[in-house]
Amino acid sequence: MSSGLVAISRKIKDMESILKISEALQLISSTKLKNYRDMREKGRDYVEGIKFLFRSFYSSYEHDYKVSNAKFVYIGEGGEKLSLWVVIGTDLALCGRFNAQIIDYLVKNFPLDGFLVVFGKKLFNLLKGYPALKERIIEIYPSEIKSADLVESLEVVAKFVLKEYITRGCYHLNLVHHKVGRELRNFSILPFTKDYFGRARTGIRYDTHYHRFDNSESIIELFPAYFERTILVALIESKISEHSQRRELMNNAVKAAEEKLAEYKIVYQKMRQANITQEITEITSALKLNMGG
């Protein structure tokens, strides 16, 4: 076999390996994407139920959001309003600008006297290159959480974040994540506002002959569950966005590998045919010389 055929044969083997790896990653991304979409559907009643309950008390005409804020938010003596941001990135690479987009946003918008809680090992590793941001990180969590552990894990996260928010004397609590698609969202969770759920509406009174609910106290009691639910929604939306992008990248990688492999095989066949033709020509020439002799 000629050196040219040996070289192209090696390229074919290498490309076949690349294709197998790309197909495996494509399958993994497709499977995870389906799992997270299924998870979103299975949890829809829960997340919508918590939101409905919290919103009902919040929108009651008896609820004063300023009273509820007094239980959570803190303004420093000099008027400081510290921020705590929960940021959701990825554990793995191969996500295009998924994490880079988050970092770009943090560089431009994050108040450097604030605090960060980061989901995503890969995002955290990238943030190491930004000392001003890295030193503001107070906790790191994996972004890939097993469905069986999800509720318990997020309950722990929500309790930790709220504890840190209060003990560090923060005013703003924000959640930064990718929505389904490629849009980056910065969602304000605290402080409470008049239009917290959009345009303010007059709610209803919640009372019975036996008991009357204190709406402000109900908001305080329900908020941890509502916050946990909000993290859950953001995390699942982020994972759906991530694995959609990852699957798209792997689809393109598989297509490119298939095209390159087909190209190499055509070149190989042409070179092999040329070698065979050359060998036949040489044999024919040798026979003619022998016959002439």
C-alpha positions as CSV (number, residue, x, y, z in Angstrom):
1,M,0.0,0.0,0.0
2,S,1.4,3.4,-1.0
3,S,2.1,6.1,1.6
4,G,-0.8,8.1,0.3
5,L,-3.3,5.3,0.8
6,V,-1.9,4.7,4.3
7,A,-2.4,8.3,5.2
8,I,-6.0,8.5,3.9
9,S,-6.8,5.2,5.6
10,R,-5.7,6.7,8.9
11,K,-7.8,9.7,8.3
12,I,-10.8,7.5,7.7
13,K,-10.3,5.6,10.9
14,D,-9.9,8.8,12.9
15,M,-13.0,10.3,11.3
16,E,-15.0,7.1,12.1
17,S,-13.9,7.4,15.7
18,I,-15.0,11.1,15.8
19,L,-18.3,10.1,14.3
20,K,-19.0,7.5,16.9
21,I,-18.1,9.9,19.7
22,S,-20.3,12.6,18.2
23,E,-23.2,10.2,17.8
24,A,-22.9,9.0,21.4
25,L,-22.9,12.7,22.7
26,Q,-25.8,13.4,20.4
27,L,-27.8,10.5,22.0
28,I,-26.9,11.6,25.5
29,S,-28.0,15.2,24.8
30,S,-31.3,14.0,23.2
31,T,-32.0,11.7,26.2
32,K,-31.2,14.4,28.8
33,L,-33.3,16.9,26.9
34,K,-36.3,14.5,26.9
35,N,-35.8,13.7,30.6
36,Y,-35.8,17.4,31.5
37,R,-38.9,18.1,29.4
38,D,-40.6,15.1,31.0
39,M,-39.6,16.5,34.4
40,R,-41.1,19.8,33.5
41,E,-44.4,18.3,32.6
42,K,-44.6,16.0,35.6
43,G,-43.9,19.0,37.9
44,R,-46.2,21.4,36.2
45,D,-49.1,21.0,38.6
46,Y,-46.8,21.4,41.6
47,V,-45.1,24.6,40.4
48,E,-48.3,26.1,39.1
49,G,-50.1,25.3,42.4
50,I,-47.4,26.9,44.6
51,K,-47.4,30.0,42.4
52,F,-51.2,30.2,42.4
53,L,-51.3,29.9,46.2
54,F,-48.6,32.5,46.8
55,R,-50.0,34.9,44.2
56,S,-53.5,34.6,45.8
57,F,-52.3,35.8,49.2
58,Y,-49.9,38.3,47.7
59,S,-52.7,39.9,45.6
60,S,-55.1,40.1,48.4
61,Y,-56.2,43.7,49.2
62,E,-55.2,43.1,52.8
63,H,-51.6,42.3,51.9
64,D,-49.1,45.2,52.2
65,Y,-45.8,44.3,50.3
66,K,-43.9,46.8,52.4
67,V,-44.8,44.9,55.6
68,S,-43.6,41.7,54.0
69,N,-40.4,43.4,52.8
70,A,-39.6,44.4,56.4
71,K,-39.2,40.7,57.2
72,F,-36.6,40.1,54.5
73,V,-34.8,43.1,52.9
74,Y,-32.2,45.3,54.5
75,I,-30.9,48.7,53.7
76,G,-27.5,49.7,55.2
77,E,-27.1,52.8,57.4
78,G,-25.5,54.5,54.4
79,G,-28.3,53.5,52.1
80,E,-26.4,50.4,50.8
81,K,-28.5,47.9,49.0
82,L,-26.4,44.7,48.7
83,S,-27.3,42.0,46.2
84,L,-27.2,38.2,46.2
85,W,-27.5,36.6,42.7
86,V,-28.1,32.9,42.1
87,V,-26.6,32.1,38.7
88,I,-27.3,28.9,36.8
89,G,-24.7,27.6,34.3
90,T,-23.5,24.2,33.2
91,D,-21.3,21.4,34.6
92,L,-19.9,20.5,31.2
93,A,-18.3,22.2,28.2
94,L,-19.5,21.9,24.6
95,C,-22.3,24.4,25.0
96,G,-21.2,27.1,22.6
97,R,-21.4,30.5,24.4
98,F,-23.9,29.3,27.1
99,N,-21.5,30.0,30.0
100,A,-19.7,32.8,28.2
101,Q,-22.9,34.7,27.8
102,I,-23.6,34.5,31.5
103,I,-20.0,35.7,32.3
104,D,-20.4,38.6,29.9
105,Y,-23.6,39.6,31.6
106,L,-22.0,39.4,35.1
107,V,-19.0,41.4,34.0
108,K,-21.3,44.2,32.8
109,N,-24.1,44.1,35.4
110,F,-23.1,42.4,38.6
111,P,-22.5,44.8,41.6
112,L,-19.1,43.8,42.9
113,D,-20.1,44.4,46.5
114,G,-22.7,41.6,46.1
115,F,-22.6,37.9,46.5
116,L,-22.9,34.9,44.1
117,V,-24.3,31.4,44.4
118,V,-23.3,29.4,41.3
119,F,-24.8,26.3,39.8
120,G,-22.5,24.6,37.3
121,K,-18.9,23.3,37.7
122,K,-17.8,24.5,34.3
123,L,-19.2,28.0,34.9
124,F,-17.3,28.1,38.2
125,N,-14.1,27.1,36.5
126,L,-14.5,29.8,33.9
127,L,-15.2,32.4,36.6
128,K,-11.8,31.6,38.1
129,G,-10.4,33.7,35.3
130,Y,-12.3,36.7,36.7
131,P,-10.9,37.4,40.2
132,A,-13.4,40.2,40.9
133,L,-16.3,37.8,40.4
134,K,-14.7,34.7,41.8
135,E,-14.1,36.3,45.2
136,R,-17.8,37.1,45.5
137,I,-18.8,33.4,45.2
138,I,-20.1,32.0,48.5
139,E,-21.3,28.6,47.3
140,I,-21.2,26.2,44.3
141,Y,-23.7,23.5,43.3
142,P,-23.8,21.1,40.4
143,S,-26.3,22.0,37.7
144,E,-27.0,18.3,36.9
145,I,-29.1,16.9,39.8
146,K,-30.7,13.5,39.8
147,S,-34.5,13.7,39.6
148,A,-34.8,11.5,42.7
149,D,-32.7,14.0,44.7
150,L,-34.0,17.2,43.1
151,V,-36.7,18.3,45.6
152,E,-34.6,17.6,48.6
153,S,-31.5,19.2,47.1
154,L,-33.3,22.4,46.1
155,E,-34.9,22.7,49.5
156,V,-31.4,22.7,51.0
157,V,-30.3,25.3,48.4
158,A,-33.3,27.6,49.0
159,K,-32.8,27.5,52.8
160,F,-29.1,28.3,52.4
161,V,-29.6,31.2,50.0
162,L,-32.3,32.8,52.2
163,K,-30.2,32.4,55.3
164,E,-27.2,34.0,53.5
165,Y,-29.5,36.7,52.1
166,I,-30.7,37.7,55.5
167,T,-27.5,37.3,57.6
168,R,-25.4,39.2,55.0
169,G,-27.9,42.1,55.1
170,C,-29.0,42.0,51.4
171,Y,-31.7,44.0,49.6
172,H,-31.8,42.4,46.2
173,L,-32.2,38.7,45.5
174,N,-31.9,37.8,41.8
175,L,-31.9,34.6,39.7
176,V,-29.9,34.6,36.5
177,H,-30.5,31.8,34.0
178,H,-31.2,30.8,30.4
179,K,-34.8,30.5,29.4
180,V,-35.9,27.8,27.0
181,G,-34.2,29.0,23.8
182,R,-31.1,31.2,24.1
183,E,-32.5,34.2,26.0
184,L,-30.7,35.1,29.3
185,R,-33.1,36.2,32.1
186,N,-32.3,38.1,35.3
187,F,-35.4,37.6,37.5
188,S,-35.9,39.8,40.6
189,I,-37.2,37.7,43.6
190,L,-36.7,40.3,46.3
191,P,-37.6,42.9,47.2
192,F,-41.4,42.6,46.8
193,T,-43.0,45.3,44.7
194,K,-46.5,46.5,43.9
195,D,-46.4,44.9,40.5
196,Y,-44.6,41.7,41.6
197,F,-46.9,39.6,39.5
198,G,-47.5,42.1,36.8
199,R,-50.2,44.7,36.9
200,A,-51.6,44.8,40.4
201,R,-55.1,43.3,40.9
202,T,-57.5,43.5,43.8
203,G,-57.5,40.1,45.5
204,I,-60.1,38.4,47.6
205,R,-60.4,38.0,51.4
206,Y,-59.5,34.6,52.8
207,D,-61.5,34.0,55.9
208,T,-64.0,31.6,57.4
209,H,-66.3,31.5,60.5
210,Y,-63.5,29.8,62.4
211,H,-60.3,31.4,61.2
212,R,-59.1,34.4,59.3
213,F,-55.7,34.3,57.5
214,D,-53.2,37.0,58.1
215,N,-52.0,37.6,54.5
216,S,-48.6,39.1,55.4
217,E,-47.8,36.2,57.7
218,S,-49.0,33.8,55.1
219,I,-46.6,35.4,52.6
220,I,-43.7,35.0,55.0
221,E,-44.6,31.4,55.6
222,L,-45.1,30.5,51.9
223,F,-42.2,32.4,50.5
224,P,-39.5,29.7,51.1
225,A,-41.7,27.2,49.2
226,Y,-42.3,29.8,46.4
227,F,-38.6,30.5,46.2
228,E,-37.7,26.8,46.0
229,R,-40.3,26.4,43.3
230,T,-38.8,29.4,41.4
231,I,-35.3,27.8,41.5
232,L,-36.7,24.5,40.3
233,V,-38.4,26.2,37.3
234,A,-35.3,28.2,36.4
235,L,-33.0,25.1,36.7
236,I,-35.2,23.0,34.5
237,E,-35.6,25.8,31.9
238,S,-31.8,26.3,31.9
239,K,-31.1,22.5,31.4
240,I,-33.6,22.3,28.6
241,S,-31.9,25.3,26.9
242,E,-28.5,23.8,27.5
243,H,-29.3,20.4,26.2
244,S,-31.1,21.8,23.2
245,Q,-28.0,23.8,22.3
246,R,-25.8,20.7,23.0
247,R,-28.0,18.5,20.8
248,E,-27.9,21.1,18.0
249,L,-24.1,21.2,18.2
250,M,-23.8,17.4,18.2
251,N,-26.3,17.2,15.2
252,N,-24.0,19.6,13.3
253,A,-20.9,17.6,14.4
254,V,-22.4,14.3,13.2
255,K,-23.4,15.8,9.9
256,A,-19.9,17.3,9.4
257,A,-18.2,14.1,10.4
258,E,-20.4,12.1,8.0
259,E,-19.6,14.5,5.1
260,K,-15.9,14.4,5.8
261,L,-15.9,10.6,6.1
262,A,-17.7,10.2,2.8
263,E,-15.2,12.6,1.2
264,Y,-12.2,10.6,2.6
265,K,-13.7,7.4,1.3
266,I,-14.1,8.8,-2.2
267,V,-10.5,10.0,-2.1
268,Y,-9.4,6.6,-0.9
269,Q,-11.3,4.8,-3.7
270,K,-9.9,7.1,-6.3
271,M,-6.3,6.6,-5.0
272,R,-6.8,2.9,-4.7
273,Q,-8.1,2.7,-8.3
274,A,-5.2,4.8,-9.4
275,N,-2.7,2.5,-7.7
276,I,-4.4,-0.6,-9.3
277,T,-4.3,1.0,-12.7
278,Q,-0.6,1.9,-12.1
279,E,0.2,-1.7,-11.1
280,I,-1.6,-3.1,-14.2
281,T,0.3,-0.7,-16.4
282,E,3.6,-1.7,-14.9
283,I,2.8,-5.4,-15.2
284,T,1.7,-4.9,-18.8
285,S,4.9,-3.0,-19.6
286,A,7.0,-5.6,-18.0
287,L,5.3,-8.4,-20.0
288,K,5.8,-6.5,-23.3
289,L,9.5,-6.1,-22.5
290,N,9.9,-9.8,-21.8
291,M,8.0,-10.7,-24.9
292,G,10.1,-8.4,-27.0
293,G,13.2,-9.8,-25.5
